[in-house]
Amino acid sequence: MLPVMLTFFVLGILWIGTYYIIGNFIPVSFLEKQPNWNLAIGFSGIIMALIVSTRWR
């Protein structure tokens, strides 16, 4: 469970960070109309990591 938890956490953080770094220089077409979707996608990965962490023993 630890690798799954870390994978979700890292992917969520990377998604948010990458969007904010690259989104300023290269427009991401499917996220331009809804600018807060990047946060929803990133935080869903972080929330999944927290859900999985409750199963970790």
Secondary structure, DSSP 8 states (H G I E B T S, - for coil): -HHHHHHHHHHHHHHHHHHHHHTTTS--HHHHSSTTHHHHHHHHHHHHHHHHHTT--
